[in-house]
Amino acid sequence: MSEFRRDPVIGRWVIIDAARTFEKINPSSSYPKDASNCPFCPGNERLTRPAILSYYGSGANSKDWTLRVIPNNKPVLQVEGSLKRRADGMYDKMDGVGAHEIIIETPRHFVKPTAMDANYHEQVFKASIERIKDLRNDARIEYILTFKNYGIAANAVFEHPYSQLIAMPIIPKRVREEIDGGKKYFAYKERCVYCDIVENEIAREERLVCENEMFVALCPYASRYPFETWILPKNHSSDFDGISQKELSYCSQITSLVYSKINKVLDDSAFSVLTHTAPLKEKNLTYYHWHIEVIPKLTSASGFEWGTGLYVNPVLPEDAAKYLRECE
């Protein structure tokens, strides 16, 4: 079993999983052309653990699945066991308890999520929300991150479209920093900083990528990465799994549009997508706003970034937004 170890200097938790296979990164590697052994394809269900959740088609195809959620065969965190918080000399650690699930987004192997319509993304969002609501019942879980890696450069192991969900007994440092920052801003201005960002970016338009009735997509003012794009609800909401059906529809529409724009402008570059939401036990926060972050993999961190925590972005967010906004 993996274990959490806490950095005593900055309080960051790290997962140590010595059982995982260490593989040196090989940038020249490619996906197999033969998909017959893909564990995510129909007919190969025996290669994965039994599904936790399945969606099926309608009519003549009602027996064929359209989406499956399965436990990861090599989970970073495991449902079984207890945390066993303990000291290790001056250090703190606990067992790697949580959940690690894979959302197989479609039975079709050779499709690109960047080319799929809003209905496709809505089904993926629905599955994520359903799993989050179920995992809320586990008192050990503090936070759930849903994320997607697309392309080899983003460390996607399989070409078959899939997302992941990791439920953990801690609140990640990055998320806690966002929440604490929002709390300080609210204490000073009595407004949500994310709501102010949405209002400001819509009014100024220079970093606006696109918008619809209920959502906005923008390149953040202090973007860490080239063409980094955030998708945020226009109305205040801290909990992703509290989204209404109408909001879900509009969220899926703008996600499909953002994916398409990034695909066209960046010529099918790899990217990662993650959803930041409020911790499970801190619902309905007035100072936090759930959002989706889309991060293209165009640059890699250097010694300066690792040594300082400062990001060097060679592309102006205003230029990135302009390219994406004007792409049809």
C-alpha positions, -999 to +999 in steps of 0.1 A: +000+000+000+011+036-007+016+061+021+012+098+026+043+116+040+041+152+052+068+177+044+076+193+078+088+226+063+058+236+042+032+211+053+028+195+018+017+159+017+034+136-008+022+101-019+050+075-018+041+044-038+071+021-041+049-006-056+043+013-088+066+005-118+092+032-124+095+041-160+119+066-174+101+092-196+105+085-233+094+115-254+097+095-286+073+068-276+039+064-294+007+046-289+002+011-304-015+011-338-034-021-329-062-015-303-072-051-300-055-054-266-068-021-252-084-028-218-109+001-223-124-013-255-157-033-257-150-070-255-120-065-233-139-059-200-121-089-186-089-069-186-102-045-160-118-047-126-157-048-126-174-015-133-186+007-105-209+026-128-220+021-164-241+041-188-259+024-217-273+034-251-310+035-260-331+015-284-314-012-303-281-005-286-295-005-251-272-034-241-240-016-253-223+006-228-214+042-236-193+049-206-178+029-177-162+038-144-138+012-131-113+010-102-078+016-114-058-016-116-028+002-102-044+027-078-024+055-062-048+052-032-069+022-021-104+021-006-095-008+017-078-001+051-077+028+076-055+059+077-034+049+107-020+084+112+013+081+130+047+096+137+079+085+121+104+102+144+099+139+138+078+132+107+041+125+101+027+098+078-005+078+072-015+050+049-026+056+013-063+053+018-087+068-007-100+059-041-086+059-076-111+054-105-109+056-143-138+070-163-137+053-197-154+081-217-165+062-247-164+026-262-147+041-293-109+038-293-098+060-322-117+092-313-104+125-300-122+143-271-113+175-288-136+166-317-165+155-296-198+174-291-214+187-259-234+155-253-201+136-250-187+159-223-221+161-205-220+123-200-185+125-186-194+153-163-225+134-151-204+103-143-179+124-124-207+140-104-224+107-096-191+093-083-183+124-062-218+122-046-213+085-038-178+090-023-191+119-001-205+091+021-169+080+030-160+099+061-123+094+055-124+114+022-116+151+024-111+160-013-119+146-048-100+157-079-112+148-114-087+152-141-078+142-177-045+138-195-047+139-233-017+129-253+017+113-246+033+146-235+005+149-208+013+113-196-018+097-209-010+060-207-037+050-232-049+065-264-084+055-256-102+085-242-104+084-204-105+106-173-095+098-137-109+105-103-088+104-071-104+107-037-080+115-009-080+120+029-063+153+027-069+187+010-041+193-016-018+222-009-027+240-041-064+238-034-059+250+002-040+280-011-068+289-035-093+286-006-072+306+018-066+333-008-103+335-015-111+338+022-086+367+026-101+385-004-136+380+009-126+393+044-113+425+028-138+432+001-168+410+011-169+396-024-158+364-040-125+369-059-136+345-086-168+363-091-148+395-095-125+379-120-154+367-141-170+402-140-137+419-148-127+396-177-162+398-193-161+436-191-125+440-205-127+411-230-090+411-237-085+377-220-119+364-228-119+332-249-157+326-252-188+327-231-224+315-230-254+322-208-240+305-177-202+300-182-171+319-193-138+307-206-107+329-202-069+330-201-060+340-165-043+373-160-013+356-143-013+325-165+014+300-155+014+282-188+010+292-225-026+291-235-038+281-200-076+284-200-101+284-172-138+277-174-159+292-146-196+295-139-209+330-141-231+325-110-213+318-077-210+282-068-182+264-048-193+228-054-190+211-087-214+183-078-241+209-070-244+219-106-280+219-120-290+202-152-292+235-171-258+245-158-244+211-168-257+216-204-240+250-207-208+238-191-206+209-216-212+233-245-184+256-235-160+228-227-166+213-261-159+247-277-127+253-257-114+219-265-120+225-302-103+259-302-073+246-284-071+216-308-072+239-338-049+267-326-023+243-311-025+216-337-037+188-315-011+194-287-013+174-255-030+189-225-043+183-190-077+192-176-086+194-139-116+204-119-110+223-087-140+223-063-145+229-026-135+202-001-162+177+007-166+189+042-166+226+033-197+230+012-214+262+000-183+285+005-191+321-001-154+329-010-146+300-033-157+292-069-153+258-086-136+259-120-120+238-147-084+244-157-072+234-192-034+233-194-017+226-228+016+208-225+038+232-246+067+238-222+084+219-194+096+231-160+133+240-156+155+243-126+143+279-121+107+269-118+115+239-095+138+260-074+116+291-070+080+280-076+078+309-101+064+301-136+079+316-167+052+319-194+065+329-229+030+338-242+010+368-232-024+357-219-040+385-239-024+371-271-034+335-262-070+345-256-071+365-289-059+335-309-084+312-292-112+337-294-108+343-331-105+306-340-137+293-356 
